[in-house]
Amino acid sequence: MMYEVTGRLESWHIDNIFPNIIWGFIYGDAKRRWKDGTRIHTSYIVTPTEEWIEGAEIKTQNSVYLLGKRMKSTANGD
């Protein structure tokens, strides 16, 4: 089943405490919740973690995000 992408996340990373949540900067929010470049976090992601790569579409309960460039690694390993 295909889903409509509701936004693109750039400079994203996986939350350190809740590993089924991603933080990033949203662009092209189809639901008009946020301005381009706003830092957000997703709700719980239902897409398997092995699919969380640049260019992939990830699904939450209410949205589908296209993953752009991942944030460069930080000192904590993410």
Secondary structure in CASP SS format (residue, H / E / C, confidence):
PFRMAT SS
TARGET T0000
AUTHOR 0000-0000-0000
METHOD secondary structure of the structure
MODEL  1
M C 1.00
M C 1.00
Y C 1.00
E C 1.00
V C 1.00
T C 1.00
G E 1.00
R E 1.00
L E 1.00
E E 1.00
S E 1.00
W E 1.00
H E 1.00
I E 1.00
D C 1.00
N C 1.00
I C 1.00
F C 1.00
P C 1.00
N C 1.00
I C 1.00
I E 1.00
W E 1.00
G E 1.00
F E 1.00
I E 1.00
Y E 1.00
G C 1.00
D C 1.00
A C 1.00
K C 1.00
R C 1.00
R C 1.00
W C 1.00
K C 1.00
D C 1.00
G C 1.00
T E 1.00
R E 1.00
I E 1.00
H E 1.00
T C 1.00
S C 1.00
Y C 1.00
I E 1.00
V C 1.00
T C 1.00
P C 1.00
T H 1.00
E H 1.00
E H 1.00
W C 1.00
I C 1.00
E C 1.00
G C 1.00
A C 1.00
E E 1.00
I E 1.00
K E 1.00
T E 1.00
Q C 1.00
N C 1.00
S C 1.00
V E 1.00
Y E 1.00
L E 1.00
L E 1.00
G C 1.00
K C 1.00
R E 1.00
M C 1.00
K C 1.00
S C 1.00
T C 1.00
A C 1.00
N C 1.00
G C 1.00
D C 1.00
END
